Amino acid sequence: MSDSQKRICTFFCESNVQIGTTTKTVDMTFGSGRWTAAIGTMTEGTEIKVKVLYGTGVDTIESNEHTLTYKIPVLDMTFETSMERNTSGNVVMKIATPIKSEDKTFTVQSLKVKVFIDGEESEKTATAVTGGYTVDLGPLSSMSEVYYQLKLVEGSKLYMSEWKMDVYKDAPYIDYRFGLIAEYFKNKELSDIKMTRIDPNIDYNYGSGTPSEDIGDDTFSIRWKGLLQPKYSEEYTFYLTVDDGARLYIDDKLIIDSWTNKTAAGTVTGKAVLKAGQMHKICVEYFENTGNASVKLEWSSAKQTRQVVPKGRVFAKESDDYKNAMLFARYNYEIGDAITPLIIPNIEISNIGPEKVDLTNITLRYWFTNESGRPQSAELYYASCGSPNVIAKFVKVDENNANSEQYLEISFKSGVGFIEPDGIINLKLGLHCNNWANYHQGDDYTFDEAAQMMITNSKMTIYSKEKLIWGTEPEILDNTGIPEVAPDMKVQYATETTALTSNQIAPALKLVNIDEKGVDLSKVKIRYYFTNESGRTQSATLYYADCGAANVNTSIVNTTGNNSYYELSFKESAGILAPSTSLVINSVVTSQDYGTYNQADDYSFIATGNGNYVDNGKITCYYKDQLIWGQEP
């Protein structure tokens, strides 16, 4: 049918629509070159079944049924956001307008925001304010990751943005000795010091009492000194409410001078311009004459409501680690299997501080356990600062404990440079045993199964000049002076030579770890007891071991008469025998002239065929030379 015939013939169009279990007929209207129908309101994901009927009034044609799923259009929107903590302690996100998508600018009638924080998803209604919208995210902690998606209405249409992520962080502050150095003097002249301590802030009402029995109730003085770090860059007003006198210095400049007696507490003020994140010197001097005694230091600014200058904004001293204390770590994994021969962490080291950080002072530790104990390799797949500038080494926390935590330590070579403020160092590494033995990654300290995408991980630790500045180390027991508990093990036995007389002894030994912990094989010995009737020189040939024949030592020791034992021990490279596992060792003992052994009277011999392993208590096993299995002859 031609287009002109369509225009003549088709004069109506309607659709049968089924939404859920409800079916209805909806008239369609023609405009802008297409037919449209309003079918009502529904939620995203609703399934719709549609049949279209059209005709000339004589003939009616029905289309096949089509099943559609209603989806809100998701667009790549551009907009600016910021987050700030309000006076109630909640974090508020501001979404600035305009909100755009390619060449379109939205005229927003209403706005909702879907947020995903700490594993929980919720939808919040945004409040219109000058310049955009705000959303109250609640009392988030600093360094919280906020995933969010806009859901806006323009006219009769609903649109959604793609998911975005921001990290909320409080204005930088130093986690270093919160508080001020407080010097307490026995007189009003700030001399004859009696006590020094760290005070978290300055807010004391002694009444008619005293800070210390060493000072007395009257005629004493106090000096608080240290550093002050503001949250905002602006002019601050300081308030000293005192009874009797006080002085305030900021950056060695006298801001408040009220060094006089008072009959009651009064407030004096002074102003100073401060810079966010910068450390400013602060000194408060106070004296009490007679009567009641009190002193309180507050501050306020355009953005800061009046409050006592809090712990967390004052510091006893500035450490060399100040700038570095602004680093934190995030990570995700490429292999999330609980058991895997290869661990691949992607690591971010971020600088959220106001100053650049020298990487040569920084180390990072990824904590894990090498259950097999085998030698390992760390391969650096990528480093944004340049792979040749990165050093990776394995460190075992307790060399005497086979099951000790280990960590991969990452450090940086001299001259690598700095992380600038808001800068990130990206690293990608691969950890594996040289024989590709499995790691039990699922119970590793640093591993987080939720890290399918990049997340903050406080179980990776960062150090500046060997001082911990980010994260929490695992609890590591100090076993100094505590005797090591021997592991629970046993030896099973079979033999390739069951004949009572033979020119060889061929024990097939299975060492079984029935303990809950891995066992360092280098501390284990096994002894098989027999008689060398010929008295000739003997030798042992080891032709198979699950841990590698090259990792096993053999020796034959003569005791009394013709009695001997065949001893097996292990090199450090044999590794760790994991809990509830075993290893098999096959070998033969022969005399120099291949003389005959009478196995019938050998202490450890049992005539059980190869592969039919049985417990053998006449084969002894030792851990650090302590007998842990069997009975010696």
C-alpha positions as CSV (number, residue, x, y, z in Angstrom):
1,M,0.0,0.0,0.0
2,S,1.4,3.4,-0.9
3,D,1.8,6.3,1.5
4,S,-1.1,8.1,-0.2
5,Q,-3.3,5.0,0.1
6,K,-2.4,4.8,3.8
7,R,-3.5,8.4,4.4
8,I,-6.8,7.7,2.7
9,C,-7.6,4.4,4.2
10,T,-6.4,4.5,7.8
11,F,-8.6,6.7,9.9
12,F,-8.5,5.0,13.2
13,C,-6.0,3.2,15.4
14,E,-6.3,1.7,18.9
15,S,-4.4,-0.7,21.0
16,N,-5.3,-3.5,23.4
17,V,-3.0,-3.2,26.4
18,Q,-2.4,-5.7,29.2
19,I,-0.6,-4.4,32.2
20,G,-0.2,-7.2,34.7
21,T,-3.6,-8.9,34.8
22,T,-5.5,-5.8,33.6
23,T,-6.4,-5.4,30.0
24,K,-7.9,-2.3,28.4
25,T,-8.4,-0.7,25.0
26,V,-6.7,2.7,24.5
27,D,-7.3,5.1,21.6
28,M,-4.3,6.3,19.8
29,T,-3.7,9.7,18.3
30,F,-1.6,10.7,15.3
31,G,0.9,13.5,15.4
32,S,4.5,14.3,14.4
33,G,4.5,11.3,12.1
34,R,3.6,8.6,14.6
35,W,0.7,7.1,16.6
36,T,0.9,7.5,20.4
37,A,-1.3,6.3,23.3
38,A,-1.4,7.2,27.0
39,I,-1.6,4.0,28.9
40,G,-1.3,5.2,32.5
41,T,1.2,5.2,35.3
42,M,3.5,2.3,36.2
43,T,6.7,1.4,37.9
44,E,10.0,0.7,36.2
45,G,10.2,-3.0,35.1
46,T,6.5,-3.4,34.5
47,E,5.7,-5.8,31.7
48,I,3.3,-4.6,29.0
49,K,1.6,-6.8,26.3
50,V,0.3,-4.8,23.3
51,K,-1.8,-5.5,20.2
52,V,-2.5,-2.7,17.7
53,L,-5.8,-2.6,15.8
54,Y,-6.1,-0.3,12.8
55,G,-8.4,0.1,9.8
56,T,-10.6,2.1,7.4
57,G,-13.9,1.6,9.1
58,V,-14.7,-1.4,6.9
59,D,-11.7,-3.6,7.6
60,T,-9.9,-4.0,10.9
61,I,-6.4,-5.4,11.1
62,E,-4.9,-6.7,14.4
63,S,-1.2,-7.0,14.8
64,N,0.7,-9.7,16.6
65,E,1.1,-9.4,20.4
66,H,4.3,-7.6,21.5
67,T,5.7,-7.8,25.0
68,L,7.5,-4.7,26.2
69,T,9.1,-3.8,29.5
70,Y,8.8,-0.3,30.8
71,K,12.2,1.3,31.5
72,I,13.0,4.8,32.5
73,P,15.5,6.3,30.0
74,V,19.0,6.4,31.5
75,L,21.1,9.3,30.1
76,D,24.7,10.4,30.6
77,M,23.9,13.6,32.5
78,T,26.4,16.3,33.5
79,F,26.0,18.2,36.7
80,E,28.2,19.4,39.6
81,T,27.9,18.1,43.1
82,S,29.4,18.9,46.5
83,M,29.0,17.4,50.0
84,E,29.3,19.1,53.3
85,R,28.5,18.3,56.9
86,N,25.8,20.5,58.4
87,T,25.5,21.8,62.0
88,S,23.4,18.7,62.9
89,G,26.3,16.4,61.9
90,N,24.6,15.1,58.8
91,V,26.2,15.2,55.3
92,V,24.3,17.1,52.7
93,M,24.8,16.7,49.0
94,K,24.2,19.7,46.8
95,I,23.3,19.1,43.1
96,A,23.9,22.3,41.1
97,T,21.8,23.3,38.2
98,P,21.8,23.3,35.2
99,I,21.6,19.5,34.6
100,K,22.5,18.6,31.1
101,S,22.6,15.6,28.7
102,E,24.5,16.1,25.5
103,D,22.9,19.3,23.9
104,K,19.8,19.2,26.2
105,T,19.4,21.2,29.3
106,F,16.6,19.9,31.6
107,T,13.9,22.0,33.1
108,V,13.4,20.1,36.3
109,Q,10.0,19.9,37.9
110,S,11.0,17.5,40.7
111,L,14.1,15.5,41.6
112,K,14.8,12.3,43.5
113,V,18.1,10.7,44.2
114,K,18.8,7.0,44.5
115,V,21.8,6.5,46.8
116,F,23.8,3.4,47.7
117,I,25.9,3.8,50.9
118,D,27.5,1.1,53.1
119,G,25.6,-1.7,51.2
120,E,22.1,-0.1,51.5
121,E,20.1,1.5,48.7
122,S,17.5,4.1,49.3
123,E,15.6,6.8,47.4
124,K,15.6,10.4,48.7
125,T,13.6,13.4,47.6
126,A,15.7,16.4,46.8
127,T,14.9,19.9,48.1
128,A,15.0,22.8,45.7
129,V,17.4,25.6,46.9
130,T,19.0,28.6,45.2
131,G,21.3,27.2,42.5
132,G,20.1,23.6,42.6
133,Y,18.9,20.9,45.0
134,T,20.1,19.4,48.3
135,V,19.8,15.9,49.7
136,D,20.4,14.9,53.3
137,L,22.5,11.7,53.3
138,G,22.6,11.3,57.1
139,P,25.5,11.1,59.5
140,L,28.2,9.7,57.2
141,S,31.7,9.1,58.4
142,S,34.6,10.7,56.6
143,M,35.8,8.7,53.6
144,S,32.4,7.2,53.0
145,E,31.7,6.1,49.4
146,V,28.5,7.5,48.0
147,Y,27.0,6.0,44.9
148,Y,24.1,8.0,43.5
149,Q,21.7,8.3,40.5
150,L,19.4,11.2,39.7
151,K,15.7,10.6,38.9
152,L,14.2,13.8,37.5
153,V,10.8,14.8,36.0
154,E,10.6,17.2,33.1
155,G,7.1,17.9,32.0
156,S,5.4,14.5,31.7
157,K,8.6,12.6,31.2
158,L,10.9,10.8,33.7
159,Y,14.6,10.5,33.2
160,M,17.5,8.9,35.1
161,S,21.2,9.6,35.1
162,E,23.9,6.9,35.1
163,W,25.3,5.9,38.5
164,K,28.1,8.1,39.8
165,M,30.3,7.8,42.8
166,D,31.9,10.4,45.1
167,V,33.9,10.0,48.3
168,Y,32.8,12.2,51.2
169,K,35.6,13.5,53.3
170,D,35.7,15.9,56.1
171,A,38.2,18.8,55.9
172,P,41.6,17.3,56.4
173,Y,42.8,16.9,59.9
174,I,45.6,15.1,61.6
175,D,45.1,11.9,63.6
176,Y,48.1,12.8,65.7
177,R,47.9,13.5,69.5
178,F,44.6,15.3,69.6
179,G,44.7,18.1,72.2
180,L,47.1,20.8,73.5
181,I,50.1,20.6,75.7
182,A,48.9,22.0,79.1
183,E,51.4,23.4,81.6
184,Y,50.1,24.0,85.1
185,F,51.8,26.4,87.4
186,K,51.6,27.0,91.2
187,N,51.5,30.8,90.9
188,K,49.8,33.5,88.7
189,E,53.1,34.3,86.9
190,L,53.3,31.2,84.7
191,S,56.3,29.9,86.7
192,D,57.0,27.1,89.2
193,I,55.5,24.4,86.9
194,K,53.9,21.5,88.7
195,M,52.2,19.4,86.0
196,T,52.3,18.9,82.2
197,R,49.6,16.9,80.3
198,I,47.6,16.8,77.1
199,D,44.2,18.4,77.4
200,P,41.7,17.6,74.6
201,N,40.3,21.2,74.5
202,I,39.9,24.3,76.7
203,D,36.6,24.1,78.6
204,Y,37.0,23.9,82.4
205,N,35.0,25.2,85.3
206,Y,36.9,24.5,88.5
207,G,34.4,26.5,90.6
208,S,36.2,27.1,94.0
209,G,38.3,23.9,93.4
210,T,41.6,23.2,91.7
211,P,42.9,21.3,88.6
212,S,45.4,19.5,90.9
213,E,46.2,19.2,94.6
214,D,49.8,20.2,93.7
215,I,48.6,23.6,92.6
216,G,46.0,24.8,95.2
217,D,42.6,26.4,94.9
218,D,43.8,30.0,94.2
219,T,46.6,31.9,92.5
220,F,47.5,29.4,89.9
221,S,48.0,29.7,86.1
222,I,47.9,27.5,83.0
223,R,49.5,27.7,79.5
224,W,48.0,25.7,76.6
225,K,50.1,25.5,73.5
226,G,50.1,23.6,70.2
227,L,48.6,23.8,66.8
228,L,45.1,24.7,65.4
229,Q,43.7,23.4,62.1
230,P,40.5,25.0,60.8
231,K,38.0,23.5,58.5
232,Y,37.3,26.6,56.4
233,S,39.4,29.4,54.9
234,E,37.9,32.5,56.3
235,E,37.9,34.9,59.3
236,Y,37.2,33.3,62.6
237,T,36.0,35.0,65.8
238,F,37.5,33.6,69.1
239,Y,35.7,33.8,72.4
240,L,37.4,33.5,75.8
241,T,35.0,33.1,78.7
242,V,37.2,33.4,81.8
243,D,37.3,34.0,85.5
244,D,39.9,35.6,86.0
245,G,42.4,36.6,83.2
246,A,43.5,35.2,79.9
247,R,45.4,35.9,76.7
248,L,45.1,34.3,73.2
249,Y,47.9,34.1,70.6
250,I,47.4,32.9,67.0
251,D,50.6,32.5,65.0
252,D,52.5,34.4,67.7
253,K,50.1,37.4,67.3
254,L,48.2,38.5,70.4
255,I,44.5,38.3,69.5
256,I,42.9,38.6,73.0
257,D,44.4,40.4,76.0
258,S,42.3,40.2,79.2
259,W,45.0,39.7,81.8
260,T,42.9,41.2,84.7
261,N,41.1,40.1,87.8
262,K,37.4,39.6,87.5
263,T,34.6,39.2,90.0
264,A,32.6,36.9,87.7
265,A,33.1,35.0,84.4
266,G,33.1,37.3,81.4
267,T,33.6,36.8,77.6
268,V,36.2,38.6,75.5
269,T,36.6,38.2,71.7
270,G,39.3,38.5,69.0
271,K,39.5,37.8,65.3
272,A,42.0,36.0,63.0
273,V,42.0,34.9,59.4
274,L,42.7,31.2,59.1
275,K,43.3,28.8,56.1
276,A,41.6,25.5,55.8
277,G,43.8,22.5,56.6
278,Q,46.8,24.7,57.5
279,M,48.4,24.4,60.9
280,H,48.3,27.6,62.9
281,K,50.2,28.1,66.2
282,I,47.9,28.7,69.2
283,C,48.7,29.6,72.8
284,V,46.3,30.4,75.6
285,E,47.5,31.7,78.9
286,Y,45.2,31.8,81.9
287,F,45.4,32.8,85.6
288,E,43.2,32.4,88.6
289,N,43.4,34.8,91.5
290,T,40.8,34.0,94.1
291,G,37.2,32.8,94.2
292,N,35.7,30.8,91.4
293,A,37.9,29.7,88.4
294,S,36.8,28.9,84.9
295,V,38.1,29.1,81.3
296,K,36.5,28.3,77.9
297,L,37.8,28.8,74.3
298,E,35.2,28.9,71.5
299,W,35.3,29.9,67.8
300,S,32.9,30.8,65.0
301,S,33.0,31.9,61.4
302,A,30.6,32.4,58.5
303,K,30.4,28.6,58.0
304,Q,31.3,27.4,61.5
305,T,28.7,27.8,64.2
306,R,30.0,28.9,67.5
307,Q,31.3,26.0,69.5
308,V,34.1,25.0,71.9
309,V,37.2,24.5,69.7
310,P,37.0,20.7,69.6
311,K,39.4,17.8,70.0
312,G,40.4,17.0,66.4
313,R,41.1,20.6,65.6
314,V,43.9,21.1,68.1
315,F,47.2,19.2,68.3
316,A,50.0,18.9,70.8
317,K,52.6,19.2,68.1
318,E,53.2,18.9,64.4
319,S,54.7,15.6,63.4
320,D,56.9,14.9,60.4
321,D,54.0,12.7,59.3
322,Y,51.4,15.5,59.1
323,K,51.3,15.7,55.3
324,N,51.4,11.9,54.9
325,A,48.5,11.3,57.3
326,M,46.2,12.4,54.5
327,L,46.7,9.1,52.5
328,F,44.1,6.3,52.3
329,A,43.8,3.1,50.4
330,R,41.1,1.6,48.1
331,Y,41.2,-1.7,46.2
332,N,39.3,-4.3,44.2
333,Y,40.2,-7.8,43.1
334,E,40.3,-9.4,39.7
335,I,39.9,-13.0,41.0
336,G,37.4,-13.3,43.8
337,D,37.5,-17.1,44.3
338,A,38.0,-18.2,48.0
339,I,40.7,-20.6,46.9
340,T,43.0,-19.5,44.1
341,P,46.6,-19.9,43.0
342,L,46.8,-16.3,41.9
343,I,45.9,-13.1,44.0
344,I,45.5,-10.0,41.8
345,P,44.7,-6.8,43.8
346,N,44.2,-3.5,42.1
347,I,45.3,-0.8,44.6
348,E,44.7,3.0,44.8
349,I,46.7,5.2,47.2
350,S,45.0,8.6,47.4
351,N,46.2,11.9,48.8
352,I,43.3,13.8,50.3
353,G,45.5,16.3,52.1
354,P,46.4,19.9,51.2
355,E,50.1,19.1,50.6
356,K,52.0,16.8,48.2
357,V,53.5,13.7,49.7
358,D,57.0,12.3,49.0
359,L,56.4,8.6,47.9
360,T,59.9,7.6,49.1
361,N,58.6,7.9,52.7
362,I,55.6,5.6,52.1
363,T,55.1,1.9,52.3
364,L,51.9,-0.2,51.9
365,R,51.1,-3.7,53.2
366,Y,48.7,-6.2,51.8
367,W,48.1,-8.9,54.5
368,F,47.5,-12.5,53.6
369,T,48.6,-16.1,54.5
370,N,50.7,-18.4,52.4
371,E,49.2,-21.7,53.4
372,S,51.6,-23.8,51.4
373,G,54.7,-22.1,52.7
374,R,56.3,-22.4,49.2
375,P,58.5,-19.6,47.8
376,Q,56.5,-16.8,46.1
377,S,56.7,-14.2,43.4
378,A,55.1,-10.8,43.1
379,E,54.6,-9.5,39.6
380,L,53.9,-5.8,39.1
381,Y,51.6,-5.5,36.1
382,Y,51.1,-1.8,36.3
383,A,52.1,1.3,38.3
384,S,51.0,4.8,37.4
385,C,54.3,6.1,38.9
386,G,56.3,3.7,36.7
387,S,56.8,0.0,37.4
388,P,60.7,0.4,37.8
389,N,60.0,2.8,40.7
390,V,58.1,0.3,42.8
391,I,59.6,-2.4,45.1
392,A,57.5,-5.4,46.2
393,K,58.7,-7.9,48.8
394,F,57.2,-10.6,51.0
395,V,57.5,-10.4,54.8
396,K,56.6,-13.1,57.3
397,V,55.4,-11.7,60.6
398,D,56.6,-14.7,62.7
399,E,59.3,-16.9,61.2
400,N,58.6,-19.5,64.0
401,N,54.9,-19.8,63.2
402,A,54.0,-21.7,60.0
403,N,50.5,-20.2,60.0
404,S,51.6,-16.6,60.6
405,E,50.1,-13.7,58.7
406,Q,52.3,-12.4,55.9
407,Y,52.2,-9.2,54.0
408,L,53.3,-8.0,50.6
409,E,55.1,-4.7,51.3
410,I,55.1,-2.1,48.5
411,S,57.6,0.7,48.7
412,F,59.0,3.3,46.3
413,K,62.5,4.1,45.1
414,S,64.3,7.3,45.7
415,G,63.4,10.0,43.1
416,V,60.0,8.6,42.3
417,G,58.3,11.9,43.1
418,F,55.2,13.0,45.0
419,I,51.5,12.4,45.2
420,E,49.9,15.8,44.6
421,P,46.8,16.9,46.6
422,D,43.8,14.9,45.3
423,G,46.3,12.7,43.4
424,I,46.1,8.9,43.1
425,I,48.8,6.2,42.6
426,N,47.4,3.1,40.9
427,L,49.0,-0.3,41.2
428,K,48.1,-3.7,39.9
429,L,50.0,-6.8,41.2
430,G,49.9,-10.6,40.9
431,L,50.9,-12.8,43.8
432,H,51.6,-16.5,43.4
433,C,53.6,-19.4,44.7
434,N,56.4,-20.5,42.4
435,N,54.7,-23.9,42.1
436,W,51.3,-22.3,41.8
437,A,50.0,-23.8,45.0
438,N,46.6,-22.5,46.1
439,Y,46.0,-19.6,48.5
440,H,43.0,-19.7,50.8
441,Q,42.2,-16.1,49.8
442,G,38.7,-16.2,51.4
443,D,40.1,-15.9,54.9
444,D,43.0,-13.5,54.2
445,Y,43.0,-10.4,56.4
446,T,43.0,-7.8,53.5
447,F,40.7,-9.7,51.1
448,D,37.1,-8.3,50.9
449,E,34.6,-10.3,48.9
450,A,32.6,-7.1,48.4
451,A,35.5,-5.5,46.4
452,Q,34.1,-6.4,43.0
453,M,34.5,-2.7,42.3
454,M,36.9,-0.2,43.9
455,I,36.2,0.3,47.6
456,T,38.0,1.7,50.6
457,N,39.9,-1.0,52.5
458,S,41.2,-0.1,56.0
459,K,42.8,-3.6,56.2
460,M,45.5,-2.5,53.9
461,T,47.9,-0.5,55.9
462,I,49.9,2.6,54.9
463,Y,53.1,3.8,56.7
464,S,55.1,7.0,56.6
465,K,58.7,6.6,57.8
466,E,57.5,3.3,59.3
467,K,54.7,5.0,61.3
468,L,51.2,3.7,60.7
469,I,49.0,6.5,59.2
470,W,46.2,4.5,57.6
471,G,44.3,1.3,58.3
472,T,44.3,-1.3,61.0
473,E,46.9,-4.0,61.4
474,P,45.7,-7.6,62.2
475,E,46.0,-8.7,65.8
476,I,49.3,-10.6,66.0
477,L,50.0,-12.5,69.2
478,D,53.3,-12.1,70.9
479,N,54.4,-15.6,71.4
480,T,57.8,-14.7,73.0
481,G,58.5,-17.0,75.9
482,I,55.5,-19.2,75.2
483,P,56.4,-22.8,74.2
484,E,55.2,-23.8,70.8
485,V,52.5,-26.5,70.8
486,A,53.5,-29.4,68.7
487,P,51.1,-30.3,65.9
488,D,48.9,-33.3,65.7
489,M,50.2,-35.6,62.9
490,K,50.4,-39.3,62.1
491,V,52.3,-41.6,59.7
492,Q,50.6,-44.2,57.5
493,Y,52.5,-47.0,55.7
494,A,52.4,-49.4,52.8
495,T,55.1,-51.2,51.0
496,E,56.0,-52.2,47.5
497,T,57.9,-55.2,48.8
498,T,55.7,-57.4,51.0
499,A,58.0,-60.5,50.8
500,L,59.6,-61.3,54.2
501,T,63.0,-61.6,52.5
502,S,64.0,-59.1,49.9
503,N,67.1,-57.3,48.6
504,Q,65.3,-54.0,49.2
505,I,63.2,-52.2,51.8
506,A,60.5,-50.1,50.0
507,P,58.4,-48.1,52.5
508,A,55.6,-46.0,51.0
509,L,55.0,-43.4,53.7
510,K,52.1,-41.0,54.0
511,L,52.5,-38.1,56.4
512,V,49.1,-36.9,57.5
513,N,48.4,-33.5,59.2
514,I,45.3,-33.9,61.4
515,D,45.9,-30.6,63.1
516,E,43.8,-27.4,62.6
517,K,46.9,-25.5,61.5
518,G,49.5,-25.9,58.8
519,V,52.8,-27.5,59.7
520,D,56.2,-26.3,58.6
521,L,57.7,-29.4,57.1
522,S,61.3,-28.2,57.7
523,K,60.7,-28.9,61.4
524,V,59.5,-32.5,60.8
525,K,61.4,-35.8,60.7
526,I,60.2,-39.4,60.1
527,R,62.1,-42.6,61.1
528,Y,61.6,-46.1,59.8
529,Y,63.3,-48.8,61.9
530,F,64.8,-52.0,60.5
531,T,67.8,-54.4,60.7
532,N,70.7,-54.5,58.4
533,E,71.6,-58.2,58.5
534,S,74.5,-58.0,56.1
535,G,76.2,-55.2,58.0
536,R,77.2,-53.7,54.6
537,T,77.0,-50.0,53.7
538,Q,73.5,-48.9,52.7
539,S,72.0,-46.2,50.6
540,A,68.5,-44.7,50.1
541,T,67.0,-43.7,46.8
542,L,64.0,-41.4,46.9
543,Y,62.1,-41.4,43.7
544,Y,58.8,-39.6,44.5
545,A,57.5,-37.0,47.0
546,D,54.3,-34.9,46.8
547,C,56.3,-31.9,48.0
548,G,59.0,-32.6,45.5
549,A,61.8,-35.2,45.8
550,A,64.4,-32.5,45.7
551,N,62.9,-31.0,48.9
552,V,63.4,-34.1,51.0
553,N,66.7,-35.2,52.7
554,T,67.4,-38.9,53.5
555,S,69.9,-40.5,55.8
556,I,70.5,-44.0,57.3
557,V,71.7,-44.1,60.9
558,N,73.2,-47.2,62.6
559,T,72.2,-47.5,66.3
560,T,73.3,-50.7,68.1
561,G,74.5,-53.9,66.4
562,N,72.9,-54.2,63.0
563,N,69.9,-52.1,64.0
564,S,69.3,-49.0,61.9
565,Y,66.7,-46.4,61.1
566,Y,66.0,-44.6,57.8
567,E,65.3,-40.9,58.5
568,L,63.5,-38.5,56.2
569,S,63.6,-34.7,56.8
570,F,62.6,-31.7,54.8
571,K,64.1,-28.6,53.4
572,E,62.6,-25.2,53.9
573,S,61.5,-25.2,50.3
574,A,59.2,-28.2,51.1
575,G,56.8,-25.6,52.5
576,I,53.7,-26.0,54.7
577,L,51.5,-29.1,55.0
578,A,48.1,-27.6,55.2
579,P,45.4,-28.8,57.7
580,S,43.7,-32.0,56.9
581,T,46.0,-32.9,54.0
582,S,48.8,-35.4,53.5
583,L,51.8,-36.1,51.4
584,V,53.2,-39.3,50.1
585,I,56.9,-40.2,49.9
586,N,58.2,-43.3,48.0
587,S,61.7,-44.6,48.3
588,V,63.9,-47.7,48.6
589,V,66.8,-48.8,50.9
590,T,69.4,-51.2,49.6
591,S,72.8,-52.5,50.8
592,Q,75.9,-52.0,48.8
593,D,76.0,-55.6,47.5
594,Y,72.2,-55.8,47.3
595,G,72.3,-58.3,50.1
596,T,69.1,-59.8,51.6
597,Y,67.0,-58.2,54.3
598,N,64.8,-60.3,56.6
599,Q,61.9,-57.9,57.0
600,A,60.0,-60.3,59.3
601,D,61.8,-59.1,62.3
602,D,62.1,-55.4,61.2
603,Y,60.5,-53.2,63.9
604,S,58.5,-51.0,61.5
605,F,57.6,-53.6,58.8
606,I,54.0,-54.4,58.1
607,A,53.1,-56.7,55.1
608,T,50.5,-54.4,53.5
609,G,50.5,-53.9,49.8
610,N,51.4,-50.6,48.1
611,G,48.4,-48.2,48.2
612,N,46.8,-49.9,51.2
613,Y,47.9,-47.3,53.7
614,V,47.5,-48.2,57.4
615,D,48.4,-46.3,60.5
616,N,51.8,-47.5,61.7
617,G,52.7,-46.6,65.3
618,K,56.2,-48.2,64.9
619,I,57.2,-45.5,62.6
620,T,58.1,-42.4,64.6
621,C,57.5,-38.7,63.7
622,Y,59.2,-35.8,65.3
623,Y,58.5,-32.0,65.3
624,K,61.5,-29.9,66.3
625,D,63.0,-33.2,67.6
626,Q,60.0,-33.8,69.9
627,L,58.3,-37.2,69.4
628,I,54.7,-36.6,68.2
629,W,53.7,-39.9,66.7
630,G,54.6,-43.6,67.2
631,Q,56.8,-45.4,69.7
632,E,60.5,-45.8,69.5
633,P,62.0,-49.4,69.8
